[in-house]
């Protein structure tokens, strides 16, 4: 089985300049009680990728927060795409 990895905010920052990550973590939050939009995006995209892998008949890692390492680049791109609209609201 391939190496499974957890996508982090640092992964997103290295893909898209850190300024975007800072903006998403601060400006995209409406209140202190609201969760970090990047963390929510990471959870959502990770879950979607794991579901797609399972639907293809493949086994997934036991850790719910890990995806196949070879999909990490695509996952980060999807996370950015998912989170960016929060800056526009």
N, C-alpha and C positions, 0 to 999 in steps of 0.2 A: 504494500500500500504506500502511496506517496506521503510526503511530509505534510502534516496538517499544521496550520498557523492561526494565530489570533490576530486580527486586524486591530491596530491601535490608532489613537489620534495622531501619534508621531508618524505613523505610516502615511496618513492623509496629509500631514504637514510636509512631508518630504516629496509627495507627489504634486501637491498644489502649494505654492509658497505659503509660508507660515502666516502671512497677513490674512489670507482667506480663513485659516483656522481660527485666528484671533477674532476676526469679525463674526464668524459663526458662533463662537463661544460667548461673545459678549453682546453684540448688536442683535443677534437673532433670538435672544432670550427675552421674553416679555416681562418676566419677573424672576426673582431669586428662587421661587418655589418650582419653577419650570425646569425640566431636565435639559441637559446640554443637547442641542440638536445634533451634534456630531455623534454622540454616544447613541442616541436614538437611531440615527441613520446606520451606524455600524451594526447595531443589533438587527435592524430590519433587513439589511442586505445580507448579513451573515445567515440569517434564518432562510431567506429566499434561496441563496446558493445551496445551502444544505438540503433544502426541500427539492431543488432541481436535481441534485446529485442522487438523492434517494429515489426520485421518480424515474431516473435512468437505470435503476436496478443495482446501483452500487452501494456499498456499505459506507457509513459515515463514522467519523471519530466520535468517541463517547462524549467528549467535551462539547457542549452545546455552542460554545463561542469560537469554534475552529472550523476553517475551511481548507480545502486542498491548497497547498502552497503555490501551485502553478496558476491558481486563479486569483491570487492576491492583487495583481495589477488591475485586473478587470473589476475586482470588488471595490478597490479604492476609487476607481473612476465612477462606478455606480453610486458610491457613497457621496462623492462630491456632487454628482448630478441630483441626487435625492435631497441633499441638504441646501444647495444653493438657493432655491426658491424662498427659503426662510428669510434671506437677506432682503428680498423684495417686498415682504409684507410690512 
